[in-house]
Amino acid sequence: MRIPRGRRGNINPRRDMILLPTLRLPSRRKRRGNERRRREARTRRRRRRKNQKRKKLKISLTTQCIGVFHSIEIEIWKPIKWMMLCVKE
């Protein structure tokens, strides 16, 4: 029997017990609520991380790059690695 894959790759371990026919997975409404909560938590986490990163933008005078960062154009003076990051985001 093949391992079912959810939208996010492998299905989540708490629910992969659906392989046992006896267990019904939680009703769709409940699941949607859970997913929304989880998604909101995830965006909150990501936002927190981004804010931390933004705070870490200490100015070092090595290179100069104007990057769009958080869709705000700011001048970022950073070593190359950070430049790449800023330009990509």
C-alpha positions in Angstrom: 0.0 0.0 0.0 1.5 3.3 -1.0 2.1 6.0 1.6 -0.5 8.8 0.9 1.1 12.2 0.4 -0.8 15.3 1.5 -0.4 18.7 0.0 2.6 19.3 2.2 4.6 16.3 1.2 4.2 13.4 3.6 1.0 13.5 5.5 1.3 14.7 9.0 2.2 11.9 11.5 -0.7 12.4 13.8 -3.1 11.8 10.9 -1.2 9.1 9.0 -3.0 6.7 11.2 -5.8 6.9 8.6 -3.9 3.9 7.2 -5.8 2.0 9.9 -9.3 1.7 8.5 -10.9 2.1 11.9 -9.8 5.7 12.4 -11.7 8.5 10.7 -9.8 11.7 10.1 -11.3 14.8 11.8 -14.2 16.4 10.1 -13.4 18.8 7.3 -14.7 21.8 9.2 -12.6 21.0 12.3 -9.6 20.3 10.1 -10.0 23.6 8.3 -10.1 25.5 11.6 -7.0 23.7 12.7 -5.2 24.5 9.4 -6.1 28.1 9.6 -4.9 28.3 13.2 -1.7 26.5 12.2 -1.2 28.8 9.1 -1.8 31.9 11.2 0.8 30.7 13.7 3.2 30.0 10.9 2.8 33.5 9.5 3.2 35.0 12.9 6.4 33.0 13.4 7.7 34.1 10.0 6.8 37.7 10.7 8.7 37.5 14.0 11.7 36.0 12.3 11.6 38.7 9.6 11.4 41.4 12.1 14.4 40.0 14.0 16.3 39.8 10.7 15.3 43.4 10.0 16.6 44.5 13.3 19.9 42.8 12.5 20.5 45.1 9.6 23.6 46.7 11.2 25.3 49.0 8.8 28.7 47.8 7.6 30.4 49.9 5.1 31.6 47.2 2.8 29.1 47.1 0.0 26.2 49.3 -0.9 23.0 47.9 -2.3 19.6 49.3 -2.6 17.3 46.4 -2.1 13.6 46.1 -1.9 13.1 44.7 1.5 9.7 44.1 2.9 8.6 46.1 -0.2 10.2 49.2 1.3 13.1 50.5 -0.6 16.0 51.0 1.8 19.6 51.3 1.3 21.3 48.3 2.7 25.0 48.4 3.2 25.9 44.8 3.8 28.5 42.1 3.0 27.7 40.2 -0.2 25.8 37.4 1.5 23.2 39.7 3.0 23.0 41.6 -0.3 21.9 38.5 -2.0 19.3 37.8 0.6 17.9 41.3 0.4 17.7 41.4 -3.3 16.0 38.0 -3.4 13.3 38.7 -0.9 
